[in-house]
Amino acid sequence: MIAPEGWEVKRLGKVAELQRGFDLPNAQRIEGRVPIVSSGGITGFHNEPKVKAPGIVTGRYGSIGDVFYVQEDFWPLNTALWVKDFHGNHPKFLYYLLSCFDFNKFSDKTGVPGVNRNDLHAVKVRVPPLPEQKKIAQILSTWDKAITTTEQLLVNSQQQKKALMQQLLTGKKRLPGIGGEWKEVQTLNFGRVITGCTPPKSEVENYGGEICWVTAEDFNGKYIGNTAVKLTQLGANKARIVPKDSVLVTCIASIGKNAIAQIDLATNQQINAIVVNKNYNNEFVFYIIELCKNKLIAWAGTTAVPILNKSSFEKIKFLVPELLEQQKIASVLSTADCEIEALQQKLDCLKQEKKALMQQLLTGKLRVTVI
């Protein structure tokens, strides 16, 4: 390993000495404000600390790979390793350095994954002078603050949307200029319900084409416009194609996942598709089903594999307003979804950019100016 100019190559044990945490059975814990840190992060609180802050904790066995920076006195559990001696290095810099480690390479590969601190101590790392460590930590901390701020904005937006759904989709809050009574309807009133099917997988000619075939694994957002598995035209002829804008709902095993079809596509037998008619707004139908997921689960029963068959699905009742109010409610909630999506994209970009920056800064490929 070659170090950049002014840096040193050292064994990790000479940079950050790791120590096994301490036992603290539940029966011996006394409620307090001192965080108890395990391999999974803060898992409780105690009345006295075992280690002075600042601290760095990572998993010793079980959950390995996550690294936590602790800014207050704490108690590290025996499932974790904590940095006993920083050897004069900057704690936050070492936190970022350890965060780039691939701990899985040091796992003993037993039934319960674990790492040996002696193996970690032997790893060679590049270490800059202390002033450069501080500058690198300062830069990456700025990115962490931006990520934390965006995460909180995302949580707030998700909570606001949830509150809006509870109010708008139950009629507790009416939009300006809207009146009229809500009526009870069944799913079948929304439109034609089509249950999907699976073309024989033993016939390889059914698969590998360009026609989307939806399974429960494809539900990753409000819309589905692409799928992991695709059908040939021959396979599609043996399936059931549903038109664009249909509302898709999982009704076997993982009950209540829902999405809107962005294109004409087919689904497997776990999914009921609602081809929404002109009296209802398909986005409103999507949101009302999302709100009433627990109702669907209740209808599915408590068999070994919960099933909400087509007949039962069609009979589920919902309170809905007239079409104009449906459209306005869907518009408000769609705007909330766009805000959430934008924040999620921003968060993903920040994390990717920080990761790339860490790889540059912590290897010395990108040098910082120290004044």
C-alpha positions, 0 to 999 in steps of 0.5 A, a space after each residue: 500500500 502506497 501512501 500519498 505525500 505526507 501520509 503514513 501507512 499504519 496498522 489499524 491497531 496503531 490508529 484505532 485500538 478496538 475493544 470488546 464491549 461489556 455485558 449488561 443483562 436486562 435485569 441489571 439495567 437501570 433506566 437513565 439517559 446513557 445510551 446503550 450501543 450494540 451492533 445495531 446502534 442505540 438499543 436502550 438507555 442506562 443510568 451510568 456510562 462505561 465509556 467517555 465520549 466521543 466514541 466509535 462503535 461497530 458490530 462484533 458479531 450478528 449485525 456487522 458492518 455498521 459503524 456508529 459515532 457516539 457524541 455522549 458518554 455511553 455503554 457499549 454492549 458485548 456484541 460490539 467493538 468500540 475504539 478504546 484508544 484513538 492514538 492521537 488521531 481525530 475521532 470523527 476522521 476515524 469514524 469515516 475511515 472505519 465506515 469505508 471498511 468492508 467488515 464482511 471480508 473479516 467475517 469468520 463465516 460461521 452461522 452467526 457472522 462475526 469479526 475478530 478485532 485482532 484481524 482488524 488491527 492487522 489491516 493497513 490503512 492510510 493516515 494523513 496528518 492530524 490537521 488534514 484529518 480534521 479538515 476531511 472530517 469537517 467536510 464530510 460532517 457538512 455532507 452528513 448535516 445535509 443528509 440528516 436535514 433532508 431525511 427529516 424533511 422527507 419524514 415530515 413530508 411523509 407524515 403530512 401526506 399520511 395526515 392528509 390521506 386520513 382527513 381527505 379520504 374519510 371526508 373529515 376535511 373537505 376541499 374549498 367549494 366542494 359539497 355533496 354526500 359520500 356514498 358507500 360503494 363496493 370495489 366492483 363499482 370502481 370497474 372491472 376486476 381482472 385476476 392475473 395468471 402465470 403462463 406455464 414456466 415449463 414452456 420457456 418460449 413464454 418468457 424473455 420477450 418485451 411484455 411486462 408481467 407484474 409480480 409482488 416484487 415489482 411494487 416499488 412505488 406509485 406506478 409500474 412501467 417496467 418489470 423484472 420478468 417479461 413475457 413473449 407475445 406467446 406468453 402474453 396470449 396465455 396471460 391476461 393483459 390489463 390496460 394502462 391506468 388500471 389499479 393493481 392490488 396484491 391479494 395473496 400473501 403480501 396483501 394490499 400492495 398497490 400501484 397504477 399501471 403506466 402501460 398495458 401489461 399482464 400480472 400473475 395470479 397474486 394480483 387483482 387489477 381494477 380497470 377503473 370506469 369513467 365514474 371514478 378517478 383511478 388515482 383516487 381509487 389507488 389512494 383509497 385502497 392504500 388507506 384501507 390496506 388493513 381492511 383488505 388484510 382483514 378480509 383475507 383471513 388468517 390462513 397459512 397464506 392469506 388470500 383475498 380472492 376476486 369474489 371477496 375483493 369485489 365486495 369490499 366497501 368504501 365511502 367515496 365522493 362524487 367524481 369532481 371531489 375524487 379528482 381534486 383529492 387525487 390532485 392534492 395527494 399527487 402533489 404530496 407524492 411529487 414532493 416526497 419523490 423529489 426529496 427522496 431523489 435529493 437524499 439518494 444523490 446526497 448519499 451517492 455524492 458523499 460516498 464518492 467524496 469519501 472514497 476520494 478524501 480517505 485515500 488521498 486521491 483528493 487533497 484538502 487545503 489546510 490553513 
